[in-house]
Amino acid sequence: MVHEAIHPADNRSRKILDLAKQIHSTLELDDILATFLKLSVQELGTDGGTIYFLNSDGCLESKHIISSHKISKIVLNPGEGIAGLVAERGTSVIREDVQEDHQFSSIIDERYGFHTRNLICFPLKDHQGEVIGVLQLVNKRSGAFEDSDISFLEDISTFVALAVKNAQYYADSMERARMAQEIKVAHDIQQSLLPSEDPDIKGFTVASLFIPCYEVAGDFFNFYSDEEAAHIVLIDVSGKGVGAAMVASALHIYLSLRLTSNVSMSGFVHELNDYLHATLNGEHYATGIFLRIRQNGEMEYVSAGHPPILVAGSGAERSYPSTGLPLGILPDRFFDCLPLELYPGESACLYSDGFNETLDPDDEEFGIEGVQGSLTRHSPGSPRDIITGIHQDILDFQKGTQGNDDRTLIVVNRN
């Protein structure tokens, strides 16, 4: 029986593929690098080696070390040592008698009582050819390092680059999934803080609409009542997304604990302004409307830099402007508390700037005048009908363009 001889090149290819399978057996980046280092040390027969990865500062940080000495983490500055040179140039080097090489850094040898005779340094590159780290192997046991050693590392590094790409993609996917879950939790929490139904206020009918731009919003509104009065609050925190939503949630807690009918509205908003300024250091601010409706039907409001309250119905159109600066910009600010007159059959509209700043395809704003006009057209209807009408007017104005801000709308009708 005749056995066909295996060509050395075929044997090498099989070996490379076998090593590649081991490298691709995990999606954890650290495990991939550790496996690559272990296989390289075994294949080239060295006393040990180190895998370095470039950090954001351009320094090389040791990720894995194989050595008979207990060596702690190594950090090389850009260009430091032969490994630093290889990282900068992106080409492999072999050095015999490294102690005579001026580029060689002997710090590790001196610190751990090690003696490096020779070494090979090989640049690790990603799938786009960019250097991401360096493999350094030291003290080959049988003779000197050869070009064939570099050829082996070049062959296997192709699979390493692919494995690193897959690991990073996997890590990014897991991070995105984690963030998506956390945002969903934040969304659910924020939704639970919003009122589940419109308030029942004697002599008034109230309806509301809340449309976040993203999963979580910087807009916040709620209704607070006690035996003496009802409060309607609408707040718009600067910015969008998670950061603004966290501020809005904190404001809800503050309002729930401190907003009662026996506090001065002006004084309350003054304290809230100072709280925000001290807590957020000016990194966020908020506009807001605070409307109080007493049991006898009297109404008063404070508006901190918010778009004006608009009124329409049986009487003439009118608006109630801001009574102070946005919250959190400057400490120790005073906010006027003014009366708000609402006659039977009239409706007051409180809204966030996601309505008046809505853009059409030509980048024209809907504007406060647009909100006022829409309110007037629909004000003969109920608060719910008015909200539906204003919202539809906004959608018609957009003509399919994407909204770019949170939208909150509250309509208060005096019966």
C-alpha positions as CSV (number, residue, x, y, z in Angstrom):
1,M,0.0,0.0,0.0
2,V,1.4,3.4,-1.1
3,H,1.0,6.4,1.2
4,E,1.0,9.8,-0.5
5,A,3.5,12.1,1.1
6,I,2.1,15.3,2.7
7,H,3.7,18.4,1.2
8,P,5.3,20.7,3.8
9,A,3.2,23.6,2.5
10,D,0.0,21.6,3.0
11,N,1.1,20.7,6.5
12,R,1.8,24.4,7.3
13,S,-1.7,25.4,5.9
14,R,-3.4,22.8,8.1
15,K,-1.5,24.0,11.1
16,I,-2.4,27.6,10.4
17,L,-6.1,26.7,10.0
18,D,-6.0,24.6,13.2
19,L,-4.6,27.6,15.1
20,A,-7.1,29.9,13.5
21,K,-9.9,27.7,14.8
22,Q,-8.6,28.0,18.3
23,I,-8.4,31.8,18.0
24,H,-11.9,32.0,16.6
25,S,-13.3,29.8,19.4
26,T,-14.3,32.8,21.4
27,L,-15.9,36.3,21.0
28,E,-14.1,37.8,24.0
29,L,-11.3,40.1,22.9
30,D,-9.0,39.3,25.9
31,D,-9.4,35.5,25.2
32,I,-8.5,36.0,21.6
33,L,-5.3,37.9,22.5
34,A,-4.4,35.4,25.2
35,T,-4.8,32.5,22.8
36,F,-2.8,34.2,20.1
37,L,0.1,34.9,22.5
38,K,0.1,31.4,23.8
39,L,0.1,29.8,20.3
40,S,2.8,32.2,19.2
41,V,5.1,31.4,22.1
42,Q,4.5,27.6,21.5
43,E,5.1,27.8,17.8
44,L,8.2,29.9,17.9
45,G,9.6,28.2,21.0
46,T,10.3,31.3,23.1
47,D,10.7,31.9,26.8
48,G,7.7,34.2,26.8
49,G,6.1,37.2,25.2
50,T,3.8,40.1,25.6
51,I,0.8,41.5,23.7
52,Y,0.4,45.2,23.9
53,F,-2.7,47.2,22.8
54,L,-2.7,50.9,21.9
55,N,-4.8,53.0,24.3
56,S,-6.5,56.3,23.5
57,D,-3.3,58.2,24.5
58,G,-1.2,56.3,21.9
59,C,0.6,54.4,24.7
60,L,1.1,50.6,24.5
61,E,-0.5,48.8,27.4
62,S,0.3,45.1,28.1
63,K,-2.9,43.0,27.9
64,H,-1.3,39.6,28.4
65,I,2.2,38.5,29.4
66,I,3.8,35.0,29.4
67,S,6.9,34.8,31.5
68,S,8.7,32.8,34.1
69,H,8.8,36.0,36.1
70,K,5.8,37.6,37.7
71,I,5.6,40.8,35.7
72,S,2.9,43.4,36.4
73,K,1.2,45.6,33.8
74,I,3.6,47.4,31.4
75,V,2.9,50.8,29.8
76,L,5.1,52.1,27.1
77,N,5.0,55.7,26.0
78,P,4.6,56.4,22.2
79,G,7.8,55.4,20.5
80,E,9.3,53.9,23.6
81,G,11.3,50.7,23.2
82,I,11.4,48.4,20.2
83,A,7.7,47.7,20.6
84,G,7.0,51.4,20.5
85,L,9.0,51.7,17.3
86,V,7.1,48.9,15.7
87,A,3.8,50.4,16.6
88,E,4.8,53.7,15.0
89,R,6.3,52.2,11.8
90,G,3.8,49.2,11.4
91,T,6.6,46.8,10.3
92,S,8.1,43.8,12.0
93,V,11.6,43.7,13.4
94,I,14.0,41.0,14.6
95,R,16.7,42.0,17.1
96,E,19.6,39.7,18.2
97,D,21.8,40.9,21.0
98,V,19.2,43.4,22.0
99,Q,21.3,44.7,24.9
100,E,23.5,46.4,22.3
101,D,20.5,48.1,20.6
102,H,20.0,51.7,21.7
103,Q,16.2,51.4,21.0
104,F,15.8,48.6,23.5
105,S,14.4,49.6,26.9
106,S,16.0,47.6,29.7
107,I,13.6,48.9,32.4
108,I,11.7,45.6,32.6
109,D,14.9,43.5,32.7
110,E,16.3,45.6,35.5
111,R,13.0,45.7,37.5
112,Y,12.3,41.9,37.4
113,G,15.8,40.5,37.1
114,F,15.1,39.2,33.6
115,H,17.7,39.0,30.8
116,T,16.4,39.5,27.2
117,R,18.8,38.1,24.6
118,N,16.8,38.4,21.4
119,L,13.3,39.3,20.4
120,I,10.8,39.6,17.6
121,C,8.2,42.4,17.5
122,F,5.2,42.1,15.2
123,P,2.6,44.8,14.6
124,L,-1.0,43.8,15.2
125,K,-3.4,45.3,12.7
126,D,-7.1,45.5,12.3
127,H,-9.0,44.4,9.2
128,Q,-8.4,47.9,7.7
129,G,-4.7,47.6,8.2
130,E,-4.4,50.1,11.1
131,V,-2.0,49.2,13.9
132,I,-3.9,48.4,17.1
133,G,-1.1,46.7,19.1
134,V,2.2,44.8,19.1
135,L,3.2,41.2,19.8
136,Q,6.6,40.8,21.3
137,L,8.3,37.4,21.8
138,V,11.6,37.1,23.6
139,N,14.5,34.6,23.9
140,K,14.0,32.0,21.3
141,R,15.3,28.7,22.8
142,S,16.7,27.2,19.6
143,G,18.9,29.6,17.7
144,A,17.9,32.9,16.3
145,F,14.6,34.3,15.1
146,E,14.1,33.9,11.3
147,D,12.1,35.4,8.5
148,S,10.0,32.3,8.5
149,D,8.9,33.3,12.1
150,I,7.6,36.6,10.7
151,S,5.8,34.7,7.9
152,F,4.1,32.5,10.4
153,L,2.9,35.5,12.4
154,E,1.7,37.2,9.2
155,D,-0.3,34.2,8.2
156,I,-2.0,33.8,11.6
157,S,-2.4,37.5,12.2
158,T,-4.9,37.7,9.3
159,F,-7.2,35.4,11.4
160,V,-6.5,37.4,14.5
161,A,-7.6,40.7,12.8
162,L,-10.8,39.1,11.8
163,A,-11.4,37.6,15.3
164,V,-10.7,41.0,16.9
165,K,-13.2,42.6,14.5
166,N,-15.8,40.1,15.4
167,A,-15.1,40.5,19.1
168,Q,-15.4,44.3,18.9
169,Y,-18.6,44.0,16.8
170,Y,-20.0,41.6,19.4
171,A,-19.0,43.9,22.3
172,D,-20.6,46.9,20.5
173,S,-23.8,44.9,19.9
174,M,-24.0,43.8,23.5
175,E,-23.4,47.4,24.6
176,R,-26.1,48.7,22.2
177,A,-28.5,46.0,23.5
178,R,-27.7,47.0,27.1
179,M,-28.2,50.7,26.4
180,A,-31.5,49.9,24.6
181,Q,-32.7,48.0,27.6
182,E,-31.7,50.8,30.0
183,I,-33.4,53.4,27.8
184,K,-36.6,51.2,27.8
185,V,-36.4,51.1,31.6
186,A,-36.0,54.9,31.7
187,H,-38.9,55.3,29.3
188,D,-41.1,53.1,31.5
189,I,-40.1,55.0,34.6
190,Q,-40.8,58.4,32.9
191,Q,-44.2,57.2,31.7
192,S,-45.1,56.1,35.2
193,L,-44.4,59.6,36.5
194,L,-46.8,61.3,34.1
195,P,-50.4,61.6,35.0
196,S,-52.5,58.5,34.0
197,E,-55.6,60.7,33.6
198,D,-56.6,64.3,33.3
199,P,-57.5,66.0,36.6
200,D,-61.0,66.6,37.9
201,I,-61.2,70.3,38.8
202,K,-64.5,71.8,39.8
203,G,-65.7,74.3,37.1
204,F,-63.0,73.3,34.6
205,T,-62.2,70.6,32.1
206,V,-58.6,69.7,31.3
207,A,-57.0,67.6,28.5
208,S,-53.4,66.9,27.8
209,L,-51.1,65.5,25.1
210,F,-47.5,64.3,25.5
211,I,-45.3,63.2,22.5
212,P,-41.6,62.6,23.2
213,C,-39.2,63.2,20.4
214,Y,-37.1,60.2,21.5
215,E,-37.7,57.3,23.9
216,V,-37.4,59.6,26.8
217,A,-38.1,63.3,27.0
218,G,-37.0,66.6,28.6
219,D,-40.7,67.7,28.7
220,F,-42.5,67.0,31.9
221,F,-46.0,67.8,33.1
222,N,-48.2,66.8,36.0
223,F,-51.2,67.8,38.1
224,Y,-51.0,68.4,41.9
225,S,-54.1,68.9,44.0
226,D,-55.0,69.3,47.7
227,E,-58.1,70.6,49.5
228,E,-57.5,74.2,48.6
229,A,-56.2,74.3,45.1
230,A,-55.1,72.4,42.0
231,H,-51.8,73.0,40.3
232,I,-50.9,72.4,36.6
233,V,-47.2,72.3,35.9
234,L,-45.5,72.1,32.5
235,I,-41.7,72.1,32.4
236,D,-39.3,71.9,29.4
237,V,-35.7,71.0,30.3
238,S,-33.0,72.1,27.8
239,G,-31.8,69.4,25.5
240,K,-33.3,66.1,24.7
241,G,-32.9,62.4,25.6
242,V,-31.7,60.7,28.7
243,G,-29.9,63.7,30.4
244,A,-32.9,66.0,30.1
245,A,-35.2,63.2,31.2
246,M,-33.2,62.6,34.4
247,V,-33.6,66.3,35.2
248,A,-37.3,66.2,34.5
249,S,-37.7,63.2,36.8
250,A,-35.8,65.0,39.6
251,L,-38.1,68.0,39.2
252,H,-41.2,65.7,39.6
253,I,-39.9,64.5,43.0
254,Y,-39.2,68.1,44.1
255,L,-42.7,69.3,43.0
256,S,-44.5,66.3,44.6
257,L,-42.8,67.1,47.9
258,R,-43.0,70.9,48.0
259,L,-45.8,72.3,45.8
260,T,-48.9,72.9,48.0
261,S,-51.6,75.5,48.1
262,N,-50.3,77.2,51.2
263,V,-46.9,78.2,49.6
264,S,-46.3,81.3,47.7
265,M,-46.1,80.5,44.0
266,S,-43.5,83.2,43.5
267,G,-41.4,81.9,46.5
268,F,-41.8,78.3,45.4
269,V,-40.4,79.0,41.9
270,H,-37.6,81.1,43.4
271,E,-36.6,78.1,45.5
272,L,-36.9,75.7,42.6
273,N,-34.7,78.0,40.5
274,D,-32.0,78.0,43.2
275,Y,-32.2,74.2,43.6
276,L,-31.7,73.7,39.9
277,H,-28.8,76.2,39.7
278,A,-27.0,74.6,42.7
279,T,-27.6,71.0,41.5
280,L,-26.9,71.3,37.8
281,N,-24.1,74.0,37.9
282,G,-25.7,75.7,34.9
283,E,-25.3,72.7,32.6
284,H,-29.1,72.4,32.2
285,Y,-31.8,74.9,32.5
286,A,-35.6,74.6,32.2
287,T,-38.6,76.8,31.2
288,G,-41.9,76.2,33.0
289,I,-45.4,77.2,33.7
290,F,-46.9,76.9,37.2
291,L,-50.7,77.4,37.2
292,R,-52.8,77.4,40.3
293,I,-56.6,77.1,40.3
294,R,-58.2,77.7,43.7
295,Q,-61.5,76.2,44.8
296,N,-63.3,79.5,44.2
297,G,-62.1,79.5,40.6
298,E,-59.4,82.2,41.0
299,M,-56.3,81.5,38.9
300,E,-52.7,82.7,39.1
301,Y,-49.5,81.7,37.3
302,V,-45.8,81.9,37.2
303,S,-44.0,81.5,33.9
304,A,-40.2,80.9,34.0
305,G,-39.0,81.8,30.5
306,H,-41.8,79.7,28.9
307,P,-43.8,80.5,25.7
308,P,-46.9,82.6,26.6
309,I,-50.1,81.0,27.8
310,L,-52.7,81.5,25.0
311,V,-56.4,82.1,25.5
312,A,-59.3,81.9,23.0
313,G,-63.0,81.3,23.2
314,S,-66.0,83.5,23.9
315,G,-63.8,86.5,24.5
316,A,-61.0,88.2,22.6
317,E,-57.7,86.3,21.9
318,R,-55.0,87.2,24.5
319,S,-51.8,85.9,25.9
320,Y,-50.1,85.8,29.3
321,P,-46.3,86.2,28.9
322,S,-43.3,84.9,30.9
323,T,-42.8,86.4,34.3
324,G,-39.1,85.6,34.8
325,L,-36.0,84.0,33.4
326,P,-35.7,80.2,32.7
327,L,-35.0,78.1,35.8
328,G,-31.4,77.3,36.8
329,I,-29.6,80.0,34.8
330,L,-28.9,82.4,37.6
331,P,-29.3,82.1,41.4
332,D,-31.6,84.2,43.5
333,R,-34.0,85.3,40.8
334,F,-37.4,86.8,41.5
335,F,-40.5,85.5,39.6
336,D,-43.7,87.5,39.4
337,C,-47.0,85.6,40.2
338,L,-49.8,87.2,38.1
339,P,-53.5,86.6,37.9
340,L,-54.9,84.7,34.9
341,E,-58.5,85.5,33.8
342,L,-60.4,82.8,32.1
343,Y,-64.1,83.4,31.4
344,P,-66.8,80.7,30.9
345,G,-66.4,79.1,27.5
346,E,-62.8,80.2,27.2
347,S,-59.8,77.8,26.9
348,A,-56.2,78.4,28.0
349,C,-53.4,76.6,26.1
350,L,-50.2,75.6,27.8
351,Y,-47.6,74.1,25.4
352,S,-43.9,73.3,25.1
353,D,-41.9,74.9,22.3
354,G,-42.0,71.7,20.3
355,F,-45.3,73.1,19.0
356,N,-44.4,76.7,18.1
357,E,-40.9,75.8,16.9
358,T,-42.2,73.0,14.5
359,L,-40.7,73.5,11.0
360,D,-42.2,73.0,7.6
361,P,-40.2,71.6,4.7
362,D,-39.0,75.2,4.0
363,D,-37.7,75.6,7.6
364,E,-40.5,78.1,8.4
365,E,-41.7,77.9,12.0
366,F,-45.3,77.3,13.0
367,G,-44.8,80.0,15.5
368,I,-46.8,81.3,18.5
369,E,-49.1,82.9,16.1
370,G,-49.8,79.6,14.5
371,V,-50.6,78.0,17.9
372,Q,-52.9,80.9,18.7
373,G,-54.7,80.7,15.3
374,S,-55.1,76.9,15.7
375,L,-56.5,77.4,19.3
376,T,-59.0,80.0,18.1
377,R,-60.2,77.8,15.2
378,H,-60.8,74.8,17.4
379,S,-61.8,76.5,20.7
380,P,-65.6,76.0,20.3
381,G,-64.9,72.3,20.9
382,S,-64.0,70.5,24.1
383,P,-60.4,70.5,25.4
384,R,-59.9,67.1,23.9
385,D,-61.2,68.3,20.5
386,I,-59.0,71.4,20.7
387,I,-55.9,69.2,21.3
388,T,-56.8,66.9,18.5
389,G,-57.2,69.9,16.2
390,I,-54.0,71.6,17.1
391,H,-52.0,68.4,16.8
392,Q,-53.5,67.8,13.3
393,D,-52.7,71.4,12.3
394,I,-49.1,70.8,13.3
395,L,-48.9,67.5,11.3
396,D,-50.4,69.3,8.2
397,F,-47.9,72.1,8.6
398,Q,-45.0,69.7,8.8
399,K,-46.0,68.0,5.6
400,G,-44.2,64.8,6.6
401,T,-41.0,66.4,8.0
402,Q,-39.6,64.9,11.2
403,G,-40.3,66.7,14.4
404,N,-37.2,67.7,16.3
405,D,-38.4,68.3,19.9
406,D,-40.7,66.9,22.6
407,R,-44.3,68.2,22.5
408,T,-46.6,68.7,25.4
409,L,-49.9,70.4,25.2
410,I,-52.4,71.1,28.0
411,V,-55.8,72.8,27.4
412,V,-57.8,74.2,30.3
413,N,-61.4,75.1,29.6
414,R,-63.6,77.1,32.0
415,N,-67.1,75.6,32.0
